[in-house]
């Protein structure tokens, strides 16, 4: 009597034992990848590489002209800067208020960068009753939610190119599955994406699953539609 | 054995990916650490050698450090990582000319006449070496569907083809292995 299953080599395939990778090799690889990642400029998904070459052009002549223009702009920026225009007799700007927080920053110097809210003001962004904001400092940025009392909650923090500014282009608060979901569209220039934050207690927390559903929605109506049908 | 990630784990991974794409180094470290064994396992299935699989795993991890931004969330990160790993493993095989050795080895296996009982006792490694000797598409289909226990739909997404194409590769692999085994 024939056994149909026995003729199917694939259905009888036993699972192959997989050896354990060596721990030392794994640590080396992870460390090497971390170092390489730390040296990479942050690039949002799907973005094009924009570097000095793109800025200065594709030919040597364009590069020379671009470099000349850039140098002139730097000199003008320096000459016209408020610090340069201060007369020598003008009093030096008062140092910022010092206190326990500043002391704390000094003590952490070299270990971790200072929190962005201690360095620069919030760039507010308002969408109806929603109060949000962004901080851009050097190669770092963070996005915040501001509640009714004016208290800020940092939603996400990340890295960017020094000459880029992350902005918020849209936001909406949606009641979904008994929870409030804050959807924010942010990015650099035309490279924008939606992210979803679910209200958990007094805070909003990033939801990878919902962000995955809405990241490329065209507007807040489509965000709401996608969440309602999920 | 269930190879696919549980939903909660999958969400964790997707969250780490999003944060890493924003430049969060801690998230990237956690992502790499959490995916290392997965990458190694897939690489080993394609290559059949531990040290080779570790070489490919290293290449994939370094590639992630430089190319994570190219992941656009159109598919799940796991599907994308399958594709990246299998592509790099394939390139590794081509460059190392190991495929020829595997074919030779499999031919040796095929030349032996064995009955069903002996077949059942045949070392598992030999059987999978025979799978690795198949043409690339057939091999990938067998590894994904019967090794990783993915659905044919998921295998099709990873292989960038239609489900019916995966079924066709499996059909051909089945015929080839029936001759070999």
HADDOCK unambig.tbl for C-alpha pairs under 7 A between the chains (distance, minus, plus):
assign (segid A and resid 8 and name CA) (segid B and resid 174 and name CA) 6.51 0.50 0.50
assign (segid A and resid 9 and name CA) (segid B and resid 174 and name CA) 5.93 0.50 0.50
assign (segid A and resid 9 and name CA) (segid B and resid 177 and name CA) 6.29 0.50 0.50
assign (segid A and resid 9 and name CA) (segid B and resid 178 and name CA) 5.87 0.50 0.50
assign (segid A and resid 10 and name CA) (segid B and resid 146 and name CA) 6.96 0.50 0.50
assign (segid A and resid 10 and name CA) (segid B and resid 174 and name CA) 6.10 0.50 0.50
assign (segid A and resid 14 and name CA) (segid B and resid 124 and name CA) 6.60 0.50 0.50
assign (segid A and resid 15 and name CA) (segid B and resid 147 and name CA) 6.52 0.50 0.50
assign (segid A and resid 16 and name CA) (segid B and resid 124 and name CA) 6.10 0.50 0.50
assign (segid A and resid 16 and name CA) (segid B and resid 125 and name CA) 6.65 0.50 0.50
assign (segid A and resid 18 and name CA) (segid B and resid 41 and name CA) 6.54 0.50 0.50
assign (segid A and resid 19 and name CA) (segid B and resid 50 and name CA) 6.98 0.50 0.50
assign (segid A and resid 21 and name CA) (segid B and resid 54 and name CA) 6.97 0.50 0.50
assign (segid A and resid 29 and name CA) (segid B and resid 58 and name CA) 5.50 0.50 0.50
assign (segid A and resid 30 and name CA) (segid B and resid 32 and name CA) 6.52 0.50 0.50
assign (segid A and resid 30 and name CA) (segid B and resid 33 and name CA) 6.74 0.50 0.50
assign (segid A and resid 33 and name CA) (segid B and resid 61 and name CA) 5.88 0.50 0.50
assign (segid A and resid 33 and name CA) (segid B and resid 62 and name CA) 4.90 0.50 0.50
assign (segid A and resid 33 and name CA) (segid B and resid 65 and name CA) 5.70 0.50 0.50
assign (segid A and resid 34 and name CA) (segid B and resid 29 and name CA) 6.16 0.50 0.50
assign (segid A and resid 36 and name CA) (segid B and resid 65 and name CA) 6.01 0.50 0.50
assign (segid A and resid 37 and name CA) (segid B and resid 65 and name CA) 4.47 0.50 0.50
assign (segid A and resid 37 and name CA) (segid B and resid 66 and name CA) 6.37 0.50 0.50
assign (segid A and resid 38 and name CA) (segid B and resid 25 and name CA) 6.66 0.50 0.50
assign (segid A and resid 40 and name CA) (segid B and resid 66 and name CA) 6.56 0.50 0.50
assign (segid A and resid 42 and name CA) (segid B and resid 22 and name CA) 6.58 0.50 0.50
assign (segid A and resid 42 and name CA) (segid B and resid 23 and name CA) 5.68 0.50 0.50
assign (segid A and resid 43 and name CA) (segid B and resid 69 and name CA) 5.89 0.50 0.50
assign (segid A and resid 44 and name CA) (segid B and resid 21 and name CA) 6.56 0.50 0.50
assign (segid A and resid 44 and name CA) (segid B and resid 22 and name CA) 6.97 0.50 0.50
assign (segid A and resid 44 and name CA) (segid B and resid 69 and name CA) 5.82 0.50 0.50
assign (segid A and resid 45 and name CA) (segid B and resid 69 and name CA) 4.54 0.50 0.50
assign (segid A and resid 45 and name CA) (segid B and resid 70 and name CA) 5.43 0.50 0.50
assign (segid A and resid 45 and name CA) (segid B and resid 71 and name CA) 6.34 0.50 0.50
assign (segid A and resid 45 and name CA) (segid B and resid 72 and name CA) 5.56 0.50 0.50
assign (segid A and resid 46 and name CA) (segid B and resid 69 and name CA) 6.94 0.50 0.50
assign (segid A and resid 46 and name CA) (segid B and resid 70 and name CA) 5.89 0.50 0.50
assign (segid A and resid 46 and name CA) (segid B and resid 72 and name CA) 6.47 0.50 0.50
assign (segid A and resid 158 and name CA) (segid B and resid 22 and name CA) 4.79 0.50 0.50
assign (segid A and resid 158 and name CA) (segid B and resid 23 and name CA) 5.15 0.50 0.50
assign (segid A and resid 158 and name CA) (segid B and resid 24 and name CA) 5.72 0.50 0.50
assign (segid A and resid 159 and name CA) (segid B and resid 22 and name CA) 5.79 0.50 0.50
assign (segid A and resid 159 and name CA) (segid B and resid 23 and name CA) 4.68 0.50 0.50
assign (segid A and resid 208 and name CA) (segid B and resid 11 and name CA) 5.85 0.50 0.50
assign (segid A and resid 208 and name CA) (segid B and resid 14 and name CA) 5.69 0.50 0.50
assign (segid A and resid 208 and name CA) (segid B and resid 15 and name CA) 4.55 0.50 0.50
assign (segid A and resid 209 and name CA) (segid B and resid 11 and name CA) 5.79 0.50 0.50
assign (segid A and resid 212 and name CA) (segid B and resid 73 and name CA) 6.72 0.50 0.50
